[in-house]
Amino acid sequence: MNNTGPYYLLFETQSAPATWEQAFSPYRIAWMEASIPLEGTLFLNKQPVGEVRYFPEELRLELFPLSETQAQLEGLLTVPAFREMCNSPIIGWCEKQVAILSEHIANLEDMKSMQAFRTALCNLYMIVPRIGKTLSKERQKDLKRLLKKLVNYAGKVRDDQVLFQLLDERGLAQEQKRLKFKKHLVKLKDTLSASFVSDLQELLEQNRFAFSGYHPKVLVAKAHRKLVKAVHKVHSERDVQAMHKVLRWVRSLLAVSEMASVKQDKQLYSLEKILGRWHDLILLQDLLLKQKKAPIESLRILVDLEKEVKHLAGEYRQVSSEYWEEMV
C-alpha cells in the first residue's frame, strides 16, 4: 500500500471490540482500560506492531504503525476475517455509489433515476480512476475515459429530460421535437457494458483498503478550497462557465462531506439548489435563443426567463458571500 500510516478504516457491522482480541489470528489486539475512543496495542504473535484507536459511535478504527513495523501492520489487512468486517471509508462510500448505479441502471428513461445514476457516476469519477494498485497505467486511463464519457452522455440525457419538463410547463411542447433525447440515451446505453457494475464492484473489492492512509476529511478541505477559488472567479451572472464551475465544486464538496460524515451548513445546500435551478433555466434560454423564427410566445418566455435568471443571480451573490469573503 506504500502508506506511512495512520490507517483510517470503518467497520461495516456493529460488534463488541472485546471479541476482536483473538479474531484476527495471528494478530491480536490488547485493549487498555475502557475509554472513548478505545485504545490498545496490535500484536503480531508476541511482537507489538501498532497502536489502535476505535471510535464506537462512528465505527471508525485507526491504526498507527510503530517504528519500522508498517509492513507487519499491513499484513492485518490481508486476514480474511478482518477484510470481511472492515473497509476503507472512501472505498466503502464508492461501493454505495455503485449500489446506486445498480439500482437505477435499468430505468434511465425516468428523470429521478437518471439524476441519481448520473450523480453516482460523477462521484465515482472523482475517486475510482485514482485506484491504481491492481491496474496498469493504460487501464487507469481507459477507466477514466469511460467514466468521463458516461458522465457526459448521462448529463445530456438528464438535460433533455429537464428541458422536456420546462417546455411542457411553459406551453412550448412543440419545441420538444428539437431535443435529441433518444439519440443521447442510446449512446449512453451503448457505452454501458453488461458487466459495467460488476467490474466496478470487483475493482473496489480488489482495492478494499485503498486510500486507508488518507482521511476523507482531507478531501473535504481540498474541495472547500476549490469552491472558494471558483466563487472568486465569478464576476457577473454572465460568467456562465465560472458559475458552472461553482456548481460543480458545491456538489463535490457535498459528496466528500457525506463520505467523511461531515455536516455542512444549510447555506451550501441552498447554494446547490439556486445554481441547479439557474443551470436549468440557462439550458432553456439557450434552446429558445437558437430558434430561427421565434414566435411571440417564445419571446415573452425569454423575457420572463431573463428576470428569473437575474433573480437567481442575486440569490447566488447573497448565499455565496461567505465564500467570497474567504481568502483564495
GUMARRO-823461 format. One record per residue (C-alpha): residue number from 1; residue in three letters; chain; x, y, z. Coordinates in nm, 2 decimals, decimal comma. Layout:
// GUMARRO-823461
{resi: NUM resn: Ala chain: A c1: X c2: Y c3: Z};
...
***
This chain:
// GUMARRO-823461
{resi: 1 resn: Met chain: A c1: 0,00 c2: 0,00 c3: 0,00};
{resi: 2 resn: Asn chain: A c1: 0,30 c2: 0,23 c3: 0,05};
{resi: 3 resn: Asn chain: A c1: 0,13 c2: 0,44 c3: 0,32};
{resi: 4 resn: Thr chain: A c1: 0,32 c2: 0,57 c3: 0,62};
{resi: 5 resn: Gly chain: A c1: 0,02 c2: 0,55 c3: 0,85};
{resi: 6 resn: Pro chain: A c1: -0,21 c2: 0,61 c3: 1,02};
{resi: 7 resn: Tyr chain: A c1: -0,48 c2: 0,40 c3: 0,85};
{resi: 8 resn: Tyr chain: A c1: -0,84 c2: 0,51 c3: 0,87};
{resi: 9 resn: Leu chain: A c1: -1,09 c2: 0,22 c3: 0,85};
{resi: 10 resn: Leu chain: A c1: -1,46 c2: 0,17 c3: 0,90};
{resi: 11 resn: Phe chain: A c1: -1,63 c2: -0,14 c3: 1,04};
{resi: 12 resn: Glu chain: A c1: -1,93 c2: -0,25 c3: 0,84};
{resi: 13 resn: Thr chain: A c1: -2,11 c2: -0,42 c3: 1,12};
{resi: 14 resn: Gln chain: A c1: -2,16 c2: -0,33 c3: 1,49};
{resi: 15 resn: Ser chain: A c1: -1,96 c2: -0,57 c3: 1,71};
{resi: 16 resn: Ala chain: A c1: -1,80 c2: -0,57 c3: 2,05};
{resi: 17 resn: Pro chain: A c1: -1,43 c2: -0,47 c3: 2,04};
{resi: 18 resn: Ala chain: A c1: -1,36 c2: -0,73 c3: 2,31};
{resi: 19 resn: Thr chain: A c1: -1,44 c2: -1,00 c3: 2,05};
{resi: 20 resn: Trp chain: A c1: -1,17 c2: -0,88 c3: 1,82};
{resi: 21 resn: Glu chain: A c1: -0,88 c2: -0,96 c3: 2,06};
{resi: 22 resn: Gln chain: A c1: -0,84 c2: -1,31 c3: 1,92};
{resi: 23 resn: Ala chain: A c1: -1,05 c2: -1,28 c3: 1,60};
{resi: 24 resn: Phe chain: A c1: -0,77 c2: -1,19 c3: 1,35};
{resi: 25 resn: Ser chain: A c1: -0,51 c2: -1,46 c3: 1,42};
{resi: 26 resn: Pro chain: A c1: -0,20 c2: -1,44 c3: 1,40};
{resi: 27 resn: Tyr chain: A c1: -0,28 c2: -1,07 c3: 1,50};
{resi: 28 resn: Arg chain: A c1: -0,41 c2: -0,99 c3: 1,85};
{resi: 29 resn: Ile chain: A c1: -0,55 c2: -0,66 c3: 1,99};
{resi: 30 resn: Ala chain: A c1: -0,49 c2: -0,59 c3: 2,36};
{resi: 31 resn: Trp chain: A c1: -0,72 c2: -0,32 c3: 2,48};
{resi: 32 resn: Met chain: A c1: -0,63 c2: -0,08 c3: 2,76};
{resi: 33 resn: Glu chain: A c1: -0,88 c2: 0,04 c3: 3,02};
{resi: 34 resn: Ala chain: A c1: -1,22 c2: 0,15 c3: 2,89};
{resi: 35 resn: Ser chain: A c1: -1,22 c2: 0,49 c3: 2,74};
{resi: 36 resn: Ile chain: A c1: -1,36 c2: 0,68 c3: 2,44};
{resi: 37 resn: Pro chain: A c1: -1,20 c2: 0,63 c3: 2,20};
{resi: 38 resn: Leu chain: A c1: -1,09 c2: 0,28 c3: 2,29};
{resi: 39 resn: Glu chain: A c1: -0,71 c2: 0,25 c3: 2,28};
{resi: 40 resn: Gly chain: A c1: -0,50 c2: -0,06 c3: 2,25};
{resi: 41 resn: Thr chain: A c1: -0,19 c2: -0,23 c3: 2,10};
{resi: 42 resn: Leu chain: A c1: -0,18 c2: -0,45 c3: 1,80};
{resi: 43 resn: Phe chain: A c1: 0,04 c2: -0,76 c3: 1,82};
{resi: 44 resn: Leu chain: A c1: 0,17 c2: -0,99 c3: 1,55};
{resi: 45 resn: Asn chain: A c1: 0,22 c2: -1,31 c3: 1,75};
{resi: 46 resn: Lys chain: A c1: 0,40 c2: -1,16 c3: 2,05};
{resi: 47 resn: Gln chain: A c1: 0,56 c2: -0,86 c3: 1,87};
{resi: 48 resn: Pro chain: A c1: 0,38 c2: -0,52 c3: 1,91};
{resi: 49 resn: Val chain: A c1: 0,34 c2: -0,37 c3: 1,55};
{resi: 50 resn: Gly chain: A c1: 0,09 c2: -0,09 c3: 1,60};
{resi: 51 resn: Glu chain: A c1: -0,13 c2: 0,13 c3: 1,82};
{resi: 52 resn: Val chain: A c1: -0,51 c2: 0,11 c3: 1,78};
{resi: 53 resn: Arg chain: A c1: -0,79 c2: 0,36 c3: 1,84};
{resi: 54 resn: Tyr chain: A c1: -1,16 c2: 0,28 c3: 1,80};
{resi: 55 resn: Phe chain: A c1: -1,45 c2: 0,53 c3: 1,79};
{resi: 56 resn: Pro chain: A c1: -1,76 c2: 0,32 c3: 1,86};
{resi: 57 resn: Glu chain: A c1: -2,02 c2: 0,58 c3: 1,75};
{resi: 58 resn: Glu chain: A c1: -1,86 c2: 0,62 c3: 1,41};
{resi: 59 resn: Leu chain: A c1: -1,75 c2: 0,25 c3: 1,38};
{resi: 60 resn: Arg chain: A c1: -1,41 c2: 0,40 c3: 1,29};
{resi: 61 resn: Leu chain: A c1: -1,08 c2: 0,23 c3: 1,35};
{resi: 62 resn: Glu chain: A c1: -0,74 c2: 0,40 c3: 1,33};
{resi: 63 resn: Leu chain: A c1: -0,41 c2: 0,20 c3: 1,31};
{resi: 64 resn: Phe chain: A c1: -0,08 c2: 0,36 c3: 1,38};
{resi: 65 resn: Pro chain: A c1: 0,24 c2: 0,16 c3: 1,29};
{resi: 66 resn: Leu chain: A c1: 0,52 c2: 0,15 c3: 1,53};
{resi: 67 resn: Ser chain: A c1: 0,88 c2: 0,23 c3: 1,42};
{resi: 68 resn: Glu chain: A c1: 0,97 c2: 0,01 c3: 1,12};
{resi: 69 resn: Thr chain: A c1: 0,66 c2: -0,21 c3: 1,16};
{resi: 70 resn: Gln chain: A c1: 0,45 c2: -0,08 c3: 0,87};
{resi: 71 resn: Ala chain: A c1: 0,48 c2: -0,40 c3: 0,66};
{resi: 72 resn: Gln chain: A c1: 0,38 c2: -0,62 c3: 0,95};
{resi: 73 resn: Leu chain: A c1: 0,09 c2: -0,40 c3: 1,04};
{resi: 74 resn: Glu chain: A c1: -0,04 c2: -0,40 c3: 0,68};
{resi: 75 resn: Gly chain: A c1: -0,05 c2: -0,78 c3: 0,70};
{resi: 76 resn: Leu chain: A c1: -0,36 c2: -0,74 c3: 0,91};
{resi: 77 resn: Leu chain: A c1: -0,54 c2: -0,60 c3: 0,61};
{resi: 78 resn: Thr chain: A c1: -0,50 c2: -0,94 c3: 0,43};
{resi: 79 resn: Val chain: A c1: -0,65 c2: -1,15 c3: 0,71};
{resi: 80 resn: Pro chain: A c1: -0,99 c2: -1,28 c3: 0,57};
{resi: 81 resn: Ala chain: A c1: -1,18 c2: -1,23 c3: 0,90};
{resi: 82 resn: Phe chain: A c1: -1,06 c2: -0,87 c3: 0,91};
{resi: 83 resn: Arg chain: A c1: -1,14 c2: -0,80 c3: 0,55};
{resi: 84 resn: Glu chain: A c1: -1,49 c2: -0,92 c3: 0,60};
{resi: 85 resn: Met chain: A c1: -1,56 c2: -0,68 c3: 0,88};
{resi: 86 resn: Cys chain: A c1: -1,36 c2: -0,37 c3: 0,78};
{resi: 87 resn: Asn chain: A c1: -1,33 c2: -0,12 c3: 0,49};
{resi: 88 resn: Ser chain: A c1: -1,16 c2: 0,20 c3: 0,39};
{resi: 89 resn: Pro chain: A c1: -1,43 c2: 0,48 c3: 0,43};
{resi: 90 resn: Ile chain: A c1: -1,35 c2: 0,61 c3: 0,09};
{resi: 91 resn: Ile chain: A c1: -1,39 c2: 0,27 c3: -0,08};
{resi: 92 resn: Gly chain: A c1: -1,70 c2: 0,20 c3: 0,13};
{resi: 93 resn: Trp chain: A c1: -1,85 c2: 0,52 c3: 0,00};
{resi: 94 resn: Cys chain: A c1: -1,76 c2: 0,42 c3: -0,36};
{resi: 95 resn: Glu chain: A c1: -1,94 c2: 0,09 c3: -0,30};
{resi: 96 resn: Lys chain: A c1: -2,26 c2: 0,28 c3: -0,20};
{resi: 97 resn: Gln chain: A c1: -2,23 c2: 0,48 c3: -0,53};
{resi: 98 resn: Val chain: A c1: -2,20 c2: 0,15 c3: -0,73};
{resi: 99 resn: Ala chain: A c1: -2,51 c2: 0,02 c3: -0,55};
{resi: 100 resn: Ile chain: A c1: -2,70 c2: 0,34 c3: -0,66};
{resi: 101 resn: Leu chain: A c1: -2,59 c2: 0,27 c3: -1,02};
{resi: 102 resn: Ser chain: A c1: -2,71 c2: -0,09 c3: -0,99};
{resi: 103 resn: Glu chain: A c1: -3,05 c2: 0,02 c3: -0,86};
{resi: 104 resn: His chain: A c1: -3,12 c2: 0,27 c3: -1,14};
{resi: 105 resn: Ile chain: A c1: -2,94 c2: 0,14 c3: -1,44};
{resi: 106 resn: Ala chain: A c1: -3,25 c2: -0,03 c3: -1,58};
{resi: 107 resn: Asn chain: A c1: -3,47 c2: 0,27 c3: -1,56};
{resi: 108 resn: Leu chain: A c1: -3,27 c2: 0,56 c3: -1,71};
{resi: 109 resn: Glu chain: A c1: -3,58 c2: 0,69 c3: -1,90};
{resi: 110 resn: Asp chain: A c1: -3,71 c2: 0,81 c3: -1,57};
{resi: 111 resn: Met chain: A c1: -3,59 c2: 1,15 c3: -1,47};
{resi: 112 resn: Lys chain: A c1: -3,53 c2: 1,08 c3: -1,10};
{resi: 113 resn: Ser chain: A c1: -3,35 c2: 0,75 c3: -1,17};
{resi: 114 resn: Met chain: A c1: -3,13 c2: 0,93 c3: -1,43};
{resi: 115 resn: Gln chain: A c1: -3,04 c2: 1,21 c3: -1,18};
{resi: 116 resn: Ala chain: A c1: -2,94 c2: 0,95 c3: -0,92};
{resi: 117 resn: Phe chain: A c1: -2,75 c2: 0,75 c3: -1,17};
{resi: 118 resn: Arg chain: A c1: -2,56 c2: 1,05 c3: -1,30};
{resi: 119 resn: Thr chain: A c1: -2,48 c2: 1,18 c3: -0,95};
{resi: 120 resn: Ala chain: A c1: -2,33 c2: 0,84 c3: -0,86};
{resi: 121 resn: Leu chain: A c1: -2,13 c2: 0,84 c3: -1,18};
{resi: 122 resn: Cys chain: A c1: -1,99 c2: 1,18 c3: -1,11};
{resi: 123 resn: Asn chain: A c1: -1,90 c2: 1,08 c3: -0,76};
{resi: 124 resn: Leu chain: A c1: -1,72 c2: 0,77 c3: -0,88};
{resi: 125 resn: Tyr chain: A c1: -1,54 c2: 0,97 c3: -1,15};
{resi: 126 resn: Met chain: A c1: -1,38 c2: 1,17 c3: -0,87};
{resi: 127 resn: Ile chain: A c1: -1,23 c2: 0,86 c3: -0,70};
{resi: 128 resn: Val chain: A c1: -1,22 c2: 0,54 c3: -0,90};
{resi: 129 resn: Pro chain: A c1: -0,96 c2: 0,64 c3: -1,17};
{resi: 130 resn: Arg chain: A c1: -0,71 c2: 0,71 c3: -0,89};
{resi: 131 resn: Ile chain: A c1: -0,72 c2: 0,35 c3: -0,76};
{resi: 132 resn: Gly chain: A c1: -0,41 c2: 0,21 c3: -0,90};
{resi: 133 resn: Lys chain: A c1: -0,30 c2: -0,09 c3: -0,70};
{resi: 134 resn: Thr chain: A c1: -0,43 c2: -0,36 c3: -0,94};
{resi: 135 resn: Leu chain: A c1: -0,44 c2: -0,15 c3: -1,26};
{resi: 136 resn: Ser chain: A c1: -0,19 c2: -0,07 c3: -1,52};
{resi: 137 resn: Lys chain: A c1: -0,15 c2: 0,29 c3: -1,62};
{resi: 138 resn: Glu chain: A c1: -0,32 c2: 0,22 c3: -1,95};
{resi: 139 resn: Arg chain: A c1: -0,61 c2: 0,05 c3: -1,77};
{resi: 140 resn: Gln chain: A c1: -0,64 c2: 0,35 c3: -1,54};
{resi: 141 resn: Lys chain: A c1: -0,66 c2: 0,58 c3: -1,84};
{resi: 142 resn: Asp chain: A c1: -0,92 c2: 0,36 c3: -2,01};
{resi: 143 resn: Leu chain: A c1: -1,13 c2: 0,36 c3: -1,70};
{resi: 144 resn: Lys chain: A c1: -1,11 c2: 0,74 c3: -1,66};
{resi: 145 resn: Arg chain: A c1: -1,21 c2: 0,79 c3: -2,03};
{resi: 146 resn: Leu chain: A c1: -1,50 c2: 0,55 c3: -1,99};
{resi: 147 resn: Leu chain: A c1: -1,64 c2: 0,72 c3: -1,68};
{resi: 148 resn: Lys chain: A c1: -1,59 c2: 1,07 c3: -1,84};
{resi: 149 resn: Lys chain: A c1: -1,78 c2: 0,96 c3: -2,15};
{resi: 150 resn: Leu chain: A c1: -2,06 c2: 0,81 c3: -1,94};
{resi: 151 resn: Val chain: A c1: -2,09 c2: 1,13 c3: -1,73};
{resi: 152 resn: Asn chain: A c1: -2,11 c2: 1,33 c3: -2,05};
{resi: 153 resn: Tyr chain: A c1: -2,38 c2: 1,12 c3: -2,21};
{resi: 154 resn: Ala chain: A c1: -2,57 c2: 1,09 c3: -1,88};
{resi: 155 resn: Gly chain: A c1: -2,55 c2: 1,47 c3: -1,85};
{resi: 156 resn: Lys chain: A c1: -2,70 c2: 1,52 c3: -2,19};
{resi: 157 resn: Val chain: A c1: -2,99 c2: 1,28 c3: -2,12};
{resi: 158 resn: Arg chain: A c1: -3,06 c2: 1,45 c3: -1,79};
{resi: 159 resn: Asp chain: A c1: -3,06 c2: 1,79 c3: -1,96};
{resi: 160 resn: Asp chain: A c1: -3,30 c2: 1,67 c3: -2,22};
{resi: 161 resn: Gln chain: A c1: -3,53 c2: 1,54 c3: -1,95};
{resi: 162 resn: Val chain: A c1: -3,52 c2: 1,87 c3: -1,77};
{resi: 163 resn: Leu chain: A c1: -3,60 c2: 2,06 c3: -2,09};
{resi: 164 resn: Phe chain: A c1: -3,89 c2: 1,83 c3: -2,17};
{resi: 165 resn: Gln chain: A c1: -4,04 c2: 1,93 c3: -1,84};
{resi: 166 resn: Leu chain: A c1: -3,96 c2: 2,30 c3: -1,86};
{resi: 167 resn: Leu chain: A c1: -4,10 c2: 2,33 c3: -2,22};
{resi: 168 resn: Asp chain: A c1: -4,42 c2: 2,14 c3: -2,11};
{resi: 169 resn: Glu chain: A c1: -4,46 c2: 2,37 c3: -1,81};
{resi: 170 resn: Arg chain: A c1: -4,44 c2: 2,68 c3: -2,03};
{resi: 171 resn: Gly chain: A c1: -4,67 c2: 2,56 c3: -2,30};
{resi: 172 resn: Leu chain: A c1: -4,39 c2: 2,50 c3: -2,56};
{resi: 173 resn: Ala chain: A c1: -4,43 c2: 2,13 c3: -2,60};
{resi: 174 resn: Gln chain: A c1: -4,39 c2: 2,17 c3: -2,98};
{resi: 175 resn: Glu chain: A c1: -4,02 c2: 2,26 c3: -2,91};
{resi: 176 resn: Gln chain: A c1: -3,96 c2: 1,92 c3: -2,76};
{resi: 177 resn: Lys chain: A c1: -3,90 c2: 1,77 c3: -3,10};
{resi: 178 resn: Arg chain: A c1: -3,58 c2: 1,97 c3: -3,13};
{resi: 179 resn: Leu chain: A c1: -3,43 c2: 1,77 c3: -2,84};
{resi: 180 resn: Lys chain: A c1: -3,21 c2: 1,46 c3: -2,91};
{resi: 181 resn: Phe chain: A c1: -3,32 c2: 1,26 c3: -2,61};
{resi: 182 resn: Lys chain: A c1: -3,34 c2: 0,92 c3: -2,78};
{resi: 183 resn: Lys chain: A c1: -3,01 c2: 0,97 c3: -2,95};
{resi: 184 resn: His chain: A c1: -2,83 c2: 1,06 c3: -2,63};
{resi: 185 resn: Leu chain: A c1: -3,00 c2: 0,78 c3: -2,44};
{resi: 186 resn: Val chain: A c1: -2,89 c2: 0,52 c3: -2,70};
{resi: 187 resn: Lys chain: A c1: -2,53 c2: 0,64 c3: -2,68};
{resi: 188 resn: Leu chain: A c1: -2,54 c2: 0,62 c3: -2,30};
{resi: 189 resn: Lys chain: A c1: -2,68 c2: 0,26 c3: -2,31};
{resi: 190 resn: Asp chain: A c1: -2,44 c2: 0,15 c3: -2,59};
{resi: 191 resn: Thr chain: A c1: -2,14 c2: 0,27 c3: -2,38};
{resi: 192 resn: Leu chain: A c1: -2,26 c2: 0,08 c3: -2,07};
{resi: 193 resn: Ser chain: A c1: -2,13 c2: -0,27 c3: -2,10};
{resi: 194 resn: Ala chain: A c1: -2,33 c2: -0,55 c3: -1,94};
{resi: 195 resn: Ser chain: A c1: -2,05 c2: -0,61 c3: -1,69};
{resi: 196 resn: Phe chain: A c1: -2,00 c2: -0,24 c3: -1,60};
{resi: 197 resn: Val chain: A c1: -2,14 c2: -0,26 c3: -1,25};
{resi: 198 resn: Ser chain: A c1: -1,99 c2: -0,59 c3: -1,16};
{resi: 199 resn: Asp chain: A c1: -1,65 c2: -0,47 c3: -1,30};
{resi: 200 resn: Leu chain: A c1: -1,66 c2: -0,18 c3: -1,06};
{resi: 201 resn: Gln chain: A c1: -1,76 c2: -0,40 c3: -0,77};
{resi: 202 resn: Glu chain: A c1: -1,47 c2: -0,63 c3: -0,84};
{resi: 203 resn: Leu chain: A c1: -1,23 c2: -0,34 c3: -0,87};
{resi: 204 resn: Leu chain: A c1: -1,34 c2: -0,20 c3: -0,54};
{resi: 205 resn: Glu chain: A c1: -1,31 c2: -0,54 c3: -0,37};
{resi: 206 resn: Gln chain: A c1: -0,96 c2: -0,59 c3: -0,50};
{resi: 207 resn: Asn chain: A c1: -0,86 c2: -0,25 c3: -0,36};
{resi: 208 resn: Arg chain: A c1: -1,06 c2: -0,27 c3: -0,04};
{resi: 209 resn: Phe chain: A c1: -0,81 c2: -0,08 c3: 0,16};
{resi: 210 resn: Ala chain: A c1: -0,71 c2: 0,18 c3: -0,10};
{resi: 211 resn: Phe chain: A c1: -0,69 c2: 0,53 c3: 0,05};
{resi: 212 resn: Ser chain: A c1: -0,70 c2: 0,39 c3: 0,40};
{resi: 213 resn: Gly chain: A c1: -0,40 c2: 0,61 c3: 0,48};
{resi: 214 resn: Tyr chain: A c1: -0,59 c2: 0,91 c3: 0,35};
{resi: 215 resn: His chain: A c1: -0,85 c2: 1,07 c3: 0,59};
{resi: 216 resn: Pro chain: A c1: -1,16 c2: 1,17 c3: 0,39};
{resi: 217 resn: Lys chain: A c1: -1,17 c2: 1,50 c3: 0,58};
{resi: 218 resn: Val chain: A c1: -0,86 c2: 1,59 c3: 0,37};
{resi: 219 resn: Leu chain: A c1: -1,08 c2: 1,57 c3: 0,06};
{resi: 220 resn: Val chain: A c1: -1,34 c2: 1,80 c3: 0,23};
{resi: 221 resn: Ala chain: A c1: -1,07 c2: 2,06 c3: 0,30};
{resi: 222 resn: Lys chain: A c1: -0,95 c2: 2,04 c3: -0,06};
{resi: 223 resn: Ala chain: A c1: -1,30 c2: 2,07 c3: -0,21};
{resi: 224 resn: His chain: A c1: -1,37 c2: 2,37 c3: 0,02};
{resi: 225 resn: Arg chain: A c1: -1,06 c2: 2,55 c3: -0,11};
{resi: 226 resn: Lys chain: A c1: -1,16 c2: 2,47 c3: -0,47};
{resi: 227 resn: Leu chain: A c1: -1,51 c2: 2,61 c3: -0,41};
{resi: 228 resn: Val chain: A c1: -1,37 c2: 2,93 c3: -0,26};
{resi: 229 resn: Lys chain: A c1: -1,14 c2: 2,98 c3: -0,56};
{resi: 230 resn: Ala chain: A c1: -1,43 c2: 2,91 c3: -0,80};
{resi: 231 resn: Val chain: A c1: -1,66 c2: 3,16 c3: -0,63};
{resi: 232 resn: His chain: A c1: -1,38 c2: 3,43 c3: -0,66};
{resi: 233 resn: Lys chain: A c1: -1,38 c2: 3,38 c3: -1,04};
{resi: 234 resn: Val chain: A c1: -1,75 c2: 3,47 c3: -1,08};
{resi: 235 resn: His chain: A c1: -1,79 c2: 3,85 c3: -1,15};
{resi: 236 resn: Ser chain: A c1: -2,14 c2: 3,86 c3: -1,30};
{resi: 237 resn: Glu chain: A c1: -2,44 c2: 3,64 c3: -1,39};
{resi: 238 resn: Arg chain: A c1: -2,30 c2: 3,63 c3: -1,74};
{resi: 239 resn: Asp chain: A c1: -2,00 c2: 3,43 c3: -1,63};
{resi: 240 resn: Val chain: A c1: -2,18 c2: 3,11 c3: -1,72};
{resi: 241 resn: Gln chain: A c1: -1,87 c2: 2,88 c3: -1,73};
{resi: 242 resn: Ala chain: A c1: -1,75 c2: 3,02 c3: -1,40};
{resi: 243 resn: Met chain: A c1: -2,08 c2: 2,97 c3: -1,23};
{resi: 244 resn: His chain: A c1: -2,10 c2: 2,61 c3: -1,37};
{resi: 245 resn: Lys chain: A c1: -1,76 c2: 2,55 c3: -1,20};
{resi: 246 resn: Val chain: A c1: -1,90 c2: 2,68 c3: -0,87};
{resi: 247 resn: Leu chain: A c1: -2,19 c2: 2,43 c3: -0,91};
{resi: 248 resn: Arg chain: A c1: -1,95 c2: 2,15 c3: -0,98};
{resi: 249 resn: Trp chain: A c1: -1,75 c2: 2,22 c3: -0,66};
{resi: 250 resn: Val chain: A c1: -2,06 c2: 2,27 c3: -0,45};
{resi: 251 resn: Arg chain: A c1: -2,17 c2: 1,92 c3: -0,55};
{resi: 252 resn: Ser chain: A c1: -1,81 c2: 1,78 c3: -0,50};
{resi: 253 resn: Leu chain: A c1: -1,80 c2: 1,93 c3: -0,15};
{resi: 254 resn: Leu chain: A c1: -2,13 c2: 1,79 c3: -0,06};
{resi: 255 resn: Ala chain: A c1: -2,03 c2: 1,45 c3: -0,19};
{resi: 256 resn: Val chain: A c1: -1,70 c2: 1,43 c3: 0,00};
{resi: 257 resn: Ser chain: A c1: -1,86 c2: 1,57 c3: 0,31};
{resi: 258 resn: Glu chain: A c1: -2,11 c2: 1,27 c3: 0,30};
{resi: 259 resn: Met chain: A c1: -1,81 c2: 1,04 c3: 0,26};
{resi: 260 resn: Ala chain: A c1: -1,63 c2: 1,19 c3: 0,56};
{resi: 261 resn: Ser chain: A c1: -1,95 c2: 1,22 c3: 0,78};
{resi: 262 resn: Val chain: A c1: -1,90 c2: 1,60 c3: 0,79};
{resi: 263 resn: Lys chain: A c1: -2,22 c2: 1,80 c3: 0,84};
{resi: 264 resn: Gln chain: A c1: -2,23 c2: 2,10 c3: 0,60};
{resi: 265 resn: Asp chain: A c1: -2,41 c2: 2,43 c3: 0,66};
{resi: 266 resn: Lys chain: A c1: -2,76 c2: 2,47 c3: 0,52};
{resi: 267 resn: Gln chain: A c1: -2,62 c2: 2,76 c3: 0,31};
{resi: 268 resn: Leu chain: A c1: -2,43 c2: 2,51 c3: 0,09};
{resi: 269 resn: Tyr chain: A c1: -2,75 c2: 2,31 c3: 0,01};
{resi: 270 resn: Ser chain: A c1: -2,92 c2: 2,64 c3: -0,07};
{resi: 271 resn: Leu chain: A c1: -2,64 c2: 2,73 c3: -0,30};
{resi: 272 resn: Glu chain: A c1: -2,67 c2: 2,40 c3: -0,48};
{resi: 273 resn: Lys chain: A c1: -3,05 c2: 2,45 c3: -0,52};
{resi: 274 resn: Ile chain: A c1: -3,00 c2: 2,80 c3: -0,66};
{resi: 275 resn: Leu chain: A c1: -2,73 c2: 2,71 c3: -0,90};
{resi: 276 resn: Gly chain: A c1: -2,91 c2: 2,39 c3: -1,01};
{resi: 277 resn: Arg chain: A c1: -3,22 c2: 2,60 c3: -1,10};
{resi: 278 resn: Trp chain: A c1: -3,00 c2: 2,86 c3: -1,26};
{resi: 279 resn: His chain: A c1: -2,84 c2: 2,59 c3: -1,47};
{resi: 280 resn: Asp chain: A c1: -3,17 c2: 2,45 c3: -1,59};
{resi: 281 resn: Leu chain: A c1: -3,31 c2: 2,80 c3: -1,69};
{resi: 282 resn: Ile chain: A c1: -2,99 c2: 2,87 c3: -1,88};
{resi: 283 resn: Leu chain: A c1: -3,04 c2: 2,55 c3: -2,07};
{resi: 284 resn: Leu chain: A c1: -3,40 c2: 2,66 c3: -2,17};
{resi: 285 resn: Gln chain: A c1: -3,27 c2: 3,01 c3: -2,26};
{resi: 286 resn: Asp chain: A c1: -3,01 c2: 2,87 c3: -2,49};
{resi: 287 resn: Leu chain: A c1: -3,26 c2: 2,64 c3: -2,66};
{resi: 288 resn: Leu chain: A c1: -3,51 c2: 2,92 c3: -2,73};
{resi: 289 resn: Leu chain: A c1: -3,24 c2: 3,16 c3: -2,84};
{resi: 290 resn: Lys chain: A c1: -3,15 c2: 2,91 c3: -3,12};
{resi: 291 resn: Gln chain: A c1: -3,49 c2: 2,94 c3: -3,28};
{resi: 292 resn: Lys chain: A c1: -3,47 c2: 3,08 c3: -3,63};
{resi: 293 resn: Lys chain: A c1: -3,80 c2: 3,25 c3: -3,63};
{resi: 294 resn: Ala chain: A c1: -3,91 c2: 3,27 c3: -3,26};
{resi: 295 resn: Pro chain: A c1: -4,29 c2: 3,31 c3: -3,21};
{resi: 296 resn: Ile chain: A c1: -4,41 c2: 3,59 c3: -2,99};
{resi: 297 resn: Glu chain: A c1: -4,48 c2: 3,34 c3: -2,71};
{resi: 298 resn: Ser chain: A c1: -4,12 c2: 3,23 c3: -2,70};
{resi: 299 resn: Leu chain: A c1: -4,00 c2: 3,59 c3: -2,69};
{resi: 300 resn: Arg chain: A c1: -4,23 c2: 3,66 c3: -2,39};
{resi: 301 resn: Ile chain: A c1: -4,09 c2: 3,35 c3: -2,22};
{resi: 302 resn: Leu chain: A c1: -3,74 c2: 3,46 c3: -2,28};
{resi: 303 resn: Val chain: A c1: -3,81 c2: 3,80 c3: -2,11};
{resi: 304 resn: Asp chain: A c1: -3,95 c2: 3,61 c3: -1,81};
{resi: 305 resn: Leu chain: A c1: -3,65 c2: 3,38 c3: -1,81};
{resi: 306 resn: Glu chain: A c1: -3,41 c2: 3,67 c3: -1,81};
{resi: 307 resn: Lys chain: A c1: -3,59 c2: 3,81 c3: -1,50};
{resi: 308 resn: Glu chain: A c1: -3,57 c2: 3,47 c3: -1,32};
{resi: 309 resn: Val chain: A c1: -3,21 c2: 3,42 c3: -1,41};
{resi: 310 resn: Lys chain: A c1: -3,12 c2: 3,77 c3: -1,27};
{resi: 311 resn: His chain: A c1: -3,33 c2: 3,70 c3: -0,95};
{resi: 312 resn: Leu chain: A c1: -3,14 c2: 3,37 c3: -0,90};
{resi: 313 resn: Ala chain: A c1: -2,81 c2: 3,55 c3: -0,96};
{resi: 314 resn: Gly chain: A c1: -2,90 c2: 3,79 c3: -0,68};
{resi: 315 resn: Glu chain: A c1: -2,98 c2: 3,50 c3: -0,45};
{resi: 316 resn: Tyr chain: A c1: -2,65 c2: 3,34 c3: -0,55};
{resi: 317 resn: Arg chain: A c1: -2,45 c2: 3,65 c3: -0,46};
{resi: 318 resn: Gln chain: A c1: -2,61 c2: 3,67 c3: -0,12};
{resi: 319 resn: Val chain: A c1: -2,57 c2: 3,30 c3: -0,03};
{resi: 320 resn: Ser chain: A c1: -2,21 c2: 3,27 c3: -0,17};
{resi: 321 resn: Ser chain: A c1: -2,09 c2: 3,59 c3: 0,01};
{resi: 322 resn: Glu chain: A c1: -1,93 c2: 3,40 c3: 0,29};
{resi: 323 resn: Tyr chain: A c1: -1,71 c2: 3,21 c3: 0,04};
{resi: 324 resn: Trp chain: A c1: -1,63 c2: 3,53 c3: -0,14};
{resi: 325 resn: Glu chain: A c1: -1,51 c2: 3,68 c3: 0,19};
{resi: 326 resn: Glu chain: A c1: -1,26 c2: 3,39 c3: 0,24};
{resi: 327 resn: Met chain: A c1: -0,91 c2: 3,44 c3: 0,11};
{resi: 328 resn: Val chain: A c1: -0,82 c2: 3,24 c3: -0,20};
***
